Amino acid sequence: MVDRCVCHDVPFERVRWLRDQGLSLEQIVASTGCTTGCGMCGPYVRLVMRTGRTRFAVLPADEAARIMRESGMKEADAGPLSASDE
């Protein structure tokens, strides 16, 4: 199960709490560092923001790429969040 940003050791429960406090994705990234290391948590963070869930099975690569595309990211940019990705 995936339940945190590994690079910054931020549990997705923290991401959900920040979302529930009204922070945007960009503000959460700035506060936690999530998505700015290896970027592998990007699809999961977006799922937390969309669904409120905090634990996920490992996503297949095509599903992770789809989530990133739906959030406005190009597949080649599926790593760290850019300032325009909100």
N, C-alpha and C positions, 0 to 999 in steps of 0.2 A: 504494500500500500504506500502511496505517496501522500504525505501529510505536512510537508514543509519545503521551504526553499533551503536547499542543502548548503549552498554557498554562504548564506548569511544566517543559517539556523533559525529561520523565522517560521513558526508553525502557521499553517493556514488558518487556524483558529484566530490568530492575531490579525491576519488579513481580513477575515470576516468581521471581527470586532471593529476594526478601523472603517470598513465599509459601512457597517451599521451606525457608526458615528457620523456618517455623511461625507467621508473623504472620497475623493475621486481616485481612479486608478493611478493617475500621475502623482497625486499626493501620497498615496500608499507606497509607491515605488520610492519616492524621495525620502519617506520616513523609515522604510525598512530595508531598502537596498534590493528587495526582491526583483528578479528579472535582470539585474545589472551584472551578475557574475557570469556564469556559463549560459544563462538564458533558458535552461531546460525547464524551469518552473513557470515560464511564460504562459503556456496553455492552461496549466493548473490554476494559476492566479486568476486568469480570465474566467475560468469555470467557477471559482470561489465567488468572484464578483457577480456573476450571472445567476448562480444557483444557491449560494450560501453553504454548499457542501464543503467539507474540509478534509475529506479522505477520499482518495481516488485509486482505482486500479491503474497500473502503468498503461498509458495511452499508446496505441500503435502509432507509428510515425505518421501515417496518412491522416489519422484523426487529429493529432497534434497540429499538423500543418493546416488542416481545415479550420481549426479553431483560430489559429493565428491569422489566416486569410480573412475569416469573418470579422476579426477585430481590426482589419485594415492593414495588417502586416503582409509584406511580400514574403514568400517562402524563403528567399535568400536572407531576409532580415528576421528570421524566426528566433533570433537570439535576444539579446538585451533590448529592453523597451526604449524606443526613441521618444523624444518629447512630444511628437505629433501623434503618438499612438494612444488615444484615450477613447 
